[in-house]
Amino acid sequence: MTETLHHWAAGAVLKSATDRFGDVTDPASGEVTRQVALATETDVEQVIEAAARAYPRWRDTSLTKRTSILFRFRELLNERAGELAEIITAEHGKVLSDAAGEVARGQEVVEFACGMPHLLKGSATENASTGIDISSIRQPLGVVGIISPFNFPAMVPMWFFPIAIAAGNTVVLKPSEKVPSAAQWIAELWREAGLPDGVFNVLHGDKVAVDGLLTHPEVKSISFVGSTPIARYVYETGTAHGKRVQALGGAKNHAVVLPDADLDMAADQAINAGFGSAGERCMAISAVVAVGSAGDALVEKIAERARGLVTGDGRRGADMGPLVTAAARDRVASYVDAGEAAGATLVVDGRGVTPDADGQGFFVGPTLFDHVTTDMSIYTDEIFGPVLAVVRVDTYDEAVALINANPYGNGTAIFTNDGGAARRFQNEVEVGMIGINVPVPVPMAYYSFGGWKNSLFGDTHAHGAEGVHFFTRGKVVTARWIDPARRGGAGELDLGFPRNS
Ligand code: NAD
């Protein structure tokens, strides 16, 4: 009998009465390791209710107290980051060093949110009109919902909840049902850090849980990260129910390599960004756009490196781990079949890889296609696996036109030694995050993360100043305090629209 994971509400496990469960697997061995309860509508109600009950007190808790709990959370996470990385590897499959990197990038947001007293400072104007002062303040929203994808079980939720909590909101996190354990571990860490019960809650489940969050009147905002069709649905449904929504979607990220680039560096980075986390990153490079004479040498260098990578169990020092599920593996393999059938040149074939792992894990090795054209499904679709497609173009202008014609706009990179070309690229390309000789340009926590076009619905990006803005709303106070010497106010009747004087 495997263990079953239930919800977390009001500081304790909340046992679900559901008859629907999801299997959680170890992708490196293929074994089912636990089950997760998939929420019923009653569960949704109970978890949101726990967050709503905790809100008035948390919102009135001083900033000093709130941030002291955040500091404690940070310290505990520093001490125990390894445990969380192991949980991530066991359920997602990414190699341990990558899982540790994910935790570290999430921790950056905790550190950013520790500065909430400064970030929440409003502004004040004395004597804006005679005897009248104006100030602006920002206040929390209430209960906020976070819905996260499978590929970053810790980091993506951490893009949001440290800021939401520090700003005085209470949180319901709905993690991906494929990787539910990290959220539970984090909930227990919050309790240890002294967070009051009900401020951080975890609702496990699928569409029922998501729809509950999207429509419940107590939930004031939704931060969603996942595939584009679901992001669009979440945005449309959430906003139709009066919620503030930021819905980050899928991606197809291009790396342009100009002929003057350092081709060894470009090849190294294409490997890191194409095959890191088995290509299951929204910022993965999945299309390399080789300009002019860069093509042949670049493909050769990428192929040589790809062939040298070890695919296997992420706990054994492999370079690249498995895909998250058997279905994901089969889907990726079917794209490789389709690319071959469409006439792309299959330079390195990852199907049939012999992994360094025991059992029946979900492996596809690094795969490289050359001479990919923009009508092929290996170019048009987000494969979300270790498949790198090289598209050849003759000029820089063609490369930019190709990226700008793509419906996604999450991240992109250019490899060049020409500062003028790089500067033009950052100006012209219609993508939210740009790397210049940097392949995975994930902004630091104090900047904001988000794409353009079908990679983000809503107008607020994650973390940084935009994150603080998202989890708070503004209020402006106009105040008149009469000088004690002039009390009485006679002769002030005036029914006209107030004008400044
Ligand atoms: P997904 O869209 O399948 O799932 C995301 C969340 O939505 C999960 O919590 C899931 O339970 C829920 N969900 C799934 N189907 C649903 C439905 N029909 N109705 C309501 N909710 C539903 O995404 P995934 O496979 O977990 O994650 C991979 C995707 O996430 C990729 O497309 C990737 O690009 C994207 N992603 C984007 C970013 C970004 O910052 N833009 C970051 C990470 C991942």
Boltz pocket constraint, residues with backbone or C-beta under 6 A from the ligand:
constraints:
  - pocket:
      binder: B
      contacts: [[A, 147], [A, 148], [A, 149], [A, 150], [A, 151], [A, 152], [A, 156], [A, 174], [A, 175], [A, 176], [A, 177], [A, 205], [A, 206], [A, 207], [A, 210], [A, 211], [A, 225], [A, 226], [A, 227], [A, 228], [A, 230], [A, 231], [A, 248], [A, 249], [A, 250], [A, 251], [A, 281], [A, 282], [A, 382], [A, 384], [A, 410], [A, 451], [A, 455]]
      max_distance: 6.0
